[in-house]
């Protein structure tokens, strides 16, 4: 009991440290509070706070309905501040990922000692993982809210559910020959049948919902689990093969992909022309080379850590003897569900990486820096449960070594604070804070900026500032937003612009010289007064006509104001 308390204290400290580290270096801040992460906050703000319609919205190719948007919409009504809402979202993501790993690890039937060791090692290894982003920013992508992290967390939940359902299905049936128990036995069987059906229905609904929410879930779970199911089918004894289970899984995944395909053909999901900026190719090595080169330039230590994390599993497999963990003459049971966990993790790492590499190369989605790390979350994270499973097989050897994890975690946390990597402070957006202060003096309320800046202004402003995203040439950027921002005049005309994301000459040619020009966080802010309102109104009408033309050219029906 005392040891469990110590483990949970270390876990709580690591979670708190992780949240503090989000305001660490500039690289980690840019990852934790970038525009993509703020997508749920912008959707909530527009639909709930501003009371606008969903019609006209451009959702991302990964809409993140579940769990990201669902969770944020549940949390946000209780939180007034945009920055705090992001912190709470990360807190949920960290806790949910931890729970998912625990749920997955608990899907096998092992001895009490083995289960206890897995829980202890899981708590400490996951705690260790949470402090790594402070030192190696490349590891942060594995904990991504609204950046495929939600789908990845649920891949562990789905794998745990599937392993449990198959374990119950293959469990030996109890035989009871007592006549007086037949009635109660029949009732018990009926209850188990109902529960069994409910589990399968829940699993099916979850798969369809997750595939529609994030197509990368197919690579994170559906593909590796599907391959594992086919493998299990062919290696099983002929009389134990279950075609129904295989067909069920295939039908559910197909239904999810069909629903996602239907969604992408609707007006809610739009892929801009510049989305596939890379060149489609059959050269699959080039993205790997570009990714490695980019990571060496940006965070070589994180790449070395990842390589070490996987290579360190090899000597454990090869050189350590099997830990019996029981009395002489007895061996640990090698359960089918245990082997499934191993194979699932390995398949998830390999197939998700190869699948994303293949589809990205053929479609031309990769750019000069290679594969975006947040797509490769299984590769970035699955060494954690793999180490836990391997250690549990040799727990007599590793049990005494767990104390070193306590020491290492505390030393790394102490060093991070003493070196200034982590501080007891919360994130504050310098640009938005400055704009809020200057608003009191100049009275502006609605602005223009590029995509990345507009999201920060919208979510982090404490005075209700709004900024719409434009391309540098002042064409509306239809991406993770709604056409209503550009066509609806109910909240007034634009009166400020943030550069250098926008072309200064285009701004002056369109709206005339600004009345004031100030600097916030090294960015120039152009401010116009009411004398330029007519020019902004003409600009809005012109963009309205351009948007109408866009709808005609793309064959989309205009269903909003």
SVG drawing of the C-alpha trace seen along z (x, -y; Angstrom):
<svg xmlns="http://www.w3.org/2000/svg" viewBox="-35 -59 58 93">
<polyline fill="none" stroke="black" stroke-width="0.4" points="0.0,0.0 2.8,-2.4 4.6,-1.7 1.4,-2.3 1.0,-5.6 4.5,-6.6 3.9,-5.6 0.8,-7.7 2.5,-10.7 5.3,-10.4 2.6,-10.2 0.8,-13.3 4.0,-15.2 4.9,-14.2 1.4,-15.3 1.8,-18.7 5.3,-19.0 4.1,-18.2 1.5,-21.0 4.1,-23.5 6.5,-22.4 4.0,-23.6 5.2,-27.1 8.8,-26.0 11.0,-26.8 9.7,-28.5 9.6,-25.3 7.4,-23.5 5.2,-26.6 4.7,-26.7 3.7,-23.0 1.4,-23.1 -0.5,-26.3 -0.4,-26.3 -3.4,-26.9 -4.1,-23.3 -4.5,-22.5 -6.9,-25.5 -9.3,-24.0 -11.9,-22.7 -11.7,-26.1 -12.5,-28.0 -15.4,-25.7 -16.8,-26.1 -16.4,-29.8 -18.1,-30.3 -21.0,-28.0 -21.7,-28.4 -20.2,-31.7 -20.9,-33.7 -24.1,-31.8 -23.3,-31.2 -24.6,-28.3 -22.6,-25.2 -23.7,-25.9 -20.7,-27.2 -18.1,-25.7 -14.9,-24.1 -14.0,-21.2 -10.5,-19.7 -10.0,-16.4 -9.7,-14.9 -12.8,-16.5 -11.9,-15.3 -15.6,-14.9 -14.7,-12.3 -13.1,-12.5 -11.5,-15.9 -14.5,-18.1 -16.8,-16.2 -14.5,-16.5 -13.8,-20.2 -17.5,-21.0 -18.1,-19.2 -15.3,-21.1 -15.5,-24.6 -18.8,-25.7 -17.1,-25.4 -14.0,-27.4 -14.0,-31.1 -10.5,-31.5 -9.2,-30.3 -5.7,-29.5 -7.0,-27.5 -9.3,-25.5 -6.2,-24.4 -4.4,-23.4 -7.5,-21.4 -7.7,-19.8 -4.1,-18.6 -4.8,-17.4 -7.6,-15.3 -5.5,-14.0 -2.6,-12.9 -5.0,-11.2 -7.0,-9.5 -3.9,-8.2 -2.7,-6.8 -6.0,-5.2 -6.1,-3.7 -2.6,-2.1 -3.7,-0.7 -6.9,0.7 -4.9,2.3 -2.3,3.8 -5.1,5.3 -6.6,7.2 -4.7,10.4 -5.2,12.9 -1.9,13.1 -0.8,13.9 -1.5,11.5 2.2,10.7 2.5,10.1 -0.5,7.7 0.8,5.8 4.2,5.4 2.7,4.2 0.7,1.6 3.8,0.4 6.0,0.3 3.3,-1.3 2.8,-4.1 6.5,-4.9 7.4,-4.5 4.4,-6.6 5.4,-9.2 8.9,-9.2 7.5,-9.7 5.5,-12.8 8.7,-14.6 10.5,-13.9 9.0,-16.8 10.7,-19.3 14.0,-17.9 13.1,-16.4 10.4,-18.4 10.0,-15.8 8.3,-13.5 5.5,-16.0 3.7,-15.0 2.7,-11.7 0.4,-13.7 -1.6,-15.7 -5.0,-17.1 -6.8,-17.7 -3.6,-16.4 -4.5,-12.7 -3.7,-12.0 -7.4,-11.3 -7.7,-8.7 -4.4,-7.1 -5.6,-6.9 -8.7,-5.2 -6.7,-2.7 -5.6,-1.2 -9.1,-1.1 -10.3,0.6 -7.5,3.1 -8.3,3.9 -11.9,4.3 -11.2,6.6 -8.8,8.8 -11.2,9.1 -14.1,10.0 -12.0,12.7 -10.8,14.0 -14.4,14.5 -15.4,16.0 -12.6,18.6 -12.9,19.3 -14.0,22.8 -17.6,23.2 -18.7,24.2 -20.5,27.5 -23.0,28.0 -25.0,31.2 -27.1,30.4 -30.8,30.4 -31.7,27.9 -29.3,25.3 -30.4,25.5 -32.9,22.7 -30.5,20.3 -27.8,21.4 -30.1,20.6 -30.8,17.1 -27.1,16.5 -26.4,17.5 -29.1,15.1 -27.6,12.3 -24.1,13.0 -25.5,13.1 -27.1,9.7 -23.9,8.3 -21.9,9.9 -24.2,8.3 -23.9,4.9 -20.1,5.1 -20.1,5.8 -22.5,3.0 -20.5,0.6 -17.3,1.7 -18.9,1.2 -20.3,-2.3 -16.9,-3.3 -15.1,-2.1 -17.4,-4.0 -17.3,-7.2 -13.5,-7.1 -12.9,-6.4 -15.2,-9.3 -13.5,-11.6 -9.9,-10.8 -8.9,-8.7 -5.5,-8.1 -7.4,-5.8 -7.5,-3.3 -3.7,-3.1 -3.5,-3.3 -5.9,-0.5 -8.1,0.9 -5.2,2.0 -3.0,3.6 -5.9,5.3 -7.4,6.5 -4.0,8.0 -3.8,9.6 -7.3,11.0 -6.5,12.6 -3.3,14.0 -5.0,15.5 -7.7,17.0 -5.2,18.9 -2.9,20.1 -5.7,21.2 -6.9,24.8 -9.5,25.4 -12.3,26.1 -11.5,22.9 -11.6,20.6 -14.4,18.0 -15.4,16.5 -18.2,14.5 -15.7,12.5 -13.5,11.8 -16.5,10.7 -17.8,8.5 -14.6,6.6 -14.3,6.2 -17.9,4.9 -17.5,2.5 -14.3,1.0 -15.8,0.8 -18.9,-1.0 -16.6,-3.5 -14.6,-4.2 -17.8,-4.5 -19.2,-7.0 -16.0,-9.0 -16.0,-9.0 -19.5,-10.2 -18.5,-13.1 -15.6,-14.2 -18.0,-14.4 -20.2,-16.8 -19.7,-20.6 -18.4,-20.3 -15.0,-19.0 -12.9,-21.0 -9.3,-20.3 -7.7,-23.6 -5.7,-23.6 -2.4,-23.9 -3.1,-21.0 -1.2,-18.5 1.8,-20.7 4.3,-17.8 4.9,-15.8 3.2,-12.4 5.9,-9.8 6.9,-6.1 10.1,-7.0 9.3,-5.9 12.8,-6.3 12.9,-10.1 10.3,-11.0 12.2,-8.8 15.4,-10.5 13.8,-14.0 12.2,-13.1 15.5,-11.9 17.4,-15.0 14.8,-17.3 14.8,-15.7 18.6,-15.8 18.4,-19.5 15.6,-20.3 15.9,-17.7 18.5,-15.1 18.5,-14.0 14.8,-13.0 15.6,-10.9 18.4,-9.2 16.2,-8.6 13.5,-6.9 16.1,-4.7 17.6,-3.7 14.1,-3.0 13.4,-0.4 16.9,1.1 17.1,1.5 14.3,4.1 16.6,6.4 19.0,7.4 16.1,8.1 14.6,10.5 18.0,12.1 20.1,12.3 17.8,12.4 16.4,15.8 12.8,16.4 11.7,15.2 9.6,18.0 8.3,15.9 6.8,19.0 7.8,22.1 10.2,24.6 8.6,26.9 5.9,24.4 6.0,22.0 4.0,18.9 1.0,19.5 1.5,18.1 -2.0,16.9 -3.3,16.1 -4.3,12.6 -0.8,11.8 0.7,12.8 -2.0,10.7 -0.8,7.6 2.7,8.1 1.8,8.6 -0.7,5.8 1.8,3.3 4.5,4.4 2.0,4.4 0.7,1.0 4.2,-0.5 5.2,1.1 1.9,1.0 0.9,-2.6 4.3,-3.9 4.3,-2.1 0.7,-2.9 1.2,-6.6 4.5,-6.6 2.8,-4.9 -0.3,-6.9 1.5,-10.2 4.1,-9.5 1.6,-8.5 -0.7,-11.5 2.0,-14.1 1.0,-15.3 4.6,-15.3 6.8,-18.4 10.5,-19.1 10.7,-18.2 9.3,-14.7 6.6,-13.1 4.9,-15.2 5.7,-13.7 2.2,-14.0 1.1,-11.4 3.6,-8.8 2.3,-8.7 2.4,-4.8 6.1,-5.0 6.7,-7.8 4.9,-6.1 4.4,-2.4 7.9,-1.7 6.3,-2.6 3.8,0.4 6.3,2.6 8.9,2.0 6.3,2.6 5.3,6.0 8.9,7.1 9.8,6.0 6.9,8.0 8.3,11.1 11.5,10.6 10.1,8.9 12.4,10.6 15.3,8.8 13.5,5.5 11.6,5.2 14.6,4.0 15.5,1.6 12.2,-0.3 13.6,-2.4 16.1,-3.9 13.1,-5.3 12.0,-7.2 15.5,-8.7 15.8,-9.5 12.4,-11.1 13.0,-13.3 16.5,-14.2 15.2,-15.2 12.4,-17.3 14.9,-19.1 17.3,-19.7 14.6,-21.1 13.6,-23.7 17.1,-24.6 18.2,-25.1 15.1,-27.3 13.6,-24.8 10.5,-24.7 9.0,-27.5 6.1,-27.9 4.2,-30.0 1.3,-29.6 1.3,-30.4 0.6,-34.0 0.4,-35.0 2.5,-38.2 0.9,-39.3 -2.7,-38.9 -2.0,-40.4 -0.5,-43.5 -3.5,-43.7 -5.9,-43.5 -4.1,-46.4 -3.9,-48.5 -7.6,-48.0 -8.4,-50.1 -6.4,-52.9 -7.4,-52.6 -10.8,-50.9 -10.3,-48.4 -12.4,-45.2 -12.2,-43.1 -9.0,-42.3 -7.3,-40.5 -4.3,-38.3 -2.8,-35.0 -4.2,-31.6 -1.8,-31.0 -2.2,-34.5 -6.0,-34.6 -6.5,-31.5 -4.4,-32.9 -6.3,-36.2 -9.7,-34.5 -9.0,-32.0 -6.7,-33.9 -8.1,-37.4 -9.6,-38.4 -11.5,-41.4 -13.4,-39.5 -11.2,-40.4 -11.8,-38.6 -9.5,-38.1 -10.3,-36.4 -7.6,-34.5 -6.6,-35.7 -3.9,-34.9 -1.2,-37.5 -2.9,-38.9 -6.1,-39.4 -8.1,-36.5 -10.2,-34.7 -8.5,-31.6 -11.3,-28.9 -9.6,-26.5 -11.0,-25.5 -13.5,-28.3 -16.8,-29.5 -17.6,-31.7 -19.8,-33.7 -16.8,-35.4 -16.2,-37.1 -19.8,-37.7 -21.7,-38.6 -21.5,-42.4 -23.4,-42.1 -20.3,-42.4 -19.0,-45.4 -16.2,-46.0 -12.5,-45.3 -10.5,-48.0 -7.0,-46.4 -4.6,-44.1 -1.6,-42.1 1.5,-41.9 3.8,-40.4 1.4,-37.6 -0.5,-39.9 1.0,-42.0 1.4,-45.6 1.1,-47.1 -2.1,-45.2 -3.6,-46.5 -2.7,-50.1 -3.9,-49.9 -7.2,-48.4 -8.0,-50.5 -5.7,-53.5 -3.0,-54.5 -3.7,-53.4 -4.6,-56.0 -2.2,-54.4 0.6,-51.9 1.9,-50.1 4.1,-47.1 3.0,-44.1 5.4,-41.2 7.6,-42.4 4.7,-42.4 3.3,-45.5 -0.3,-46.3 -2.1,-48.6 -5.2,-50.4 -7.8,-52.3 -10.6,-54.5 -14.2,-55.0 -13.2,-57.0 -12.1,-53.8 -15.3,-51.8 -16.7,-52.4 -13.6,-50.9 -13.8,-47.9 -17.5,-47.5 -16.7,-47.5 -14.0,-45.0 -16.5,-42.7 -19.0,-43.0 -16.2,-42.2 -15.2,-39.1 -18.8,-38.1 -19.0,-38.1 -15.7,-36.1 -17.2,-33.6 -20.3,-33.2 -18.2,-32.6 -16.2,-30.0 -19.4,-28.1 -20.4,-28.1 -17.0,-26.9 -16.8,-24.1 -20.5,-23.1 -21.2,-23.8 -24.5,-25.1 -24.4,-28.3 -26.5,-27.6 -25.5,-30.4 -25.9,-34.2"/>
</svg>
